[in-house]
Amino acid sequence: MVIEASDIRTYIAQSGVDNSSIEVDTALFSSGLLDSFLMVELILFIEQKAGISIDASDITLENLDSISAIISFCEKSK
């Protein structure tokens, strides 16, 4: 399965976060835009949508702090 930027933006909006200013390189977690509760939910969404399993060691800002980082991580994890 493929996860796209629009999938992530839609998920963020459905979580109650205003995504109008979120670009593909916007820092999601290190900026405080999303919190740790949303991180857990987002990880579950990514796993389901992309058809991958995310190990605890892969839960890093490098892999999950922006939409582009998430997409890149998912592509490498296939």
C-alpha positions as CSV (number, residue, x, y, z in Angstrom):
1,M,0.0,0.0,0.0
2,V,1.0,3.6,-0.5
3,I,0.6,6.4,1.9
4,E,0.4,9.9,0.5
5,A,0.7,13.4,1.9
6,S,-3.0,14.0,1.5
7,D,-3.7,10.9,3.6
8,I,-1.6,12.2,6.5
9,R,-3.0,15.7,6.2
10,T,-6.6,14.4,6.3
11,Y,-5.8,12.2,9.3
12,I,-4.3,15.1,11.1
13,A,-7.4,17.2,10.4
14,Q,-9.7,14.4,11.5
15,S,-7.8,14.4,14.8
16,G,-8.9,18.0,15.4
17,V,-5.7,19.8,14.4
18,D,-5.9,22.7,12.0
19,N,-3.8,21.5,9.1
20,S,-4.2,24.5,6.9
21,S,-0.6,25.7,7.6
22,I,1.0,22.2,7.5
23,E,3.3,21.7,4.6
24,V,5.2,18.5,3.8
25,D,8.3,19.7,5.7
26,T,6.5,21.3,8.7
27,A,7.8,19.9,12.0
28,L,4.9,18.1,13.5
29,F,6.2,16.9,16.9
30,S,9.3,18.9,17.6
31,S,7.3,22.1,17.1
32,G,4.6,21.0,19.5
33,L,1.9,21.0,16.8
34,L,1.1,17.3,17.6
35,D,1.5,15.7,21.0
36,S,2.5,12.2,22.1
37,F,-1.1,11.0,22.2
38,L,-1.5,11.9,18.5
39,M,1.9,10.3,17.8
40,V,0.6,6.9,19.0
41,E,-2.6,7.3,17.0
42,L,-0.7,8.5,13.9
43,I,1.7,5.5,14.1
44,L,-1.3,3.1,14.1
45,F,-2.8,5.0,11.2
46,I,0.5,4.8,9.2
47,E,0.9,1.1,9.9
48,Q,-2.6,0.4,8.7
49,K,-2.5,2.7,5.7
50,A,1.0,1.8,4.5
51,G,0.8,-1.8,5.4
52,I,4.0,-1.7,7.5
53,S,5.0,-2.5,11.1
54,I,6.8,0.3,12.9
55,D,9.3,-1.0,15.5
56,A,9.9,1.0,18.7
57,S,13.4,1.8,17.5
58,D,12.0,3.5,14.4
59,I,9.9,5.9,16.4
60,T,12.2,8.9,16.0
61,L,11.8,12.5,14.9
62,E,14.0,11.7,11.9
63,N,11.3,9.2,10.7
64,L,8.1,10.9,11.9
65,D,8.5,14.7,12.4
66,S,7.1,15.8,9.1
67,I,4.9,14.5,6.3
68,S,7.9,14.1,4.0
69,A,9.8,12.2,6.6
70,I,6.9,9.8,7.2
71,I,6.5,9.1,3.5
72,S,10.2,8.6,3.1
73,F,10.3,6.2,6.1
74,C,7.3,4.2,4.7
75,E,9.0,3.9,1.3
76,K,12.2,2.6,2.9
77,S,10.2,0.2,5.1
78,K,8.5,-1.7,2.2
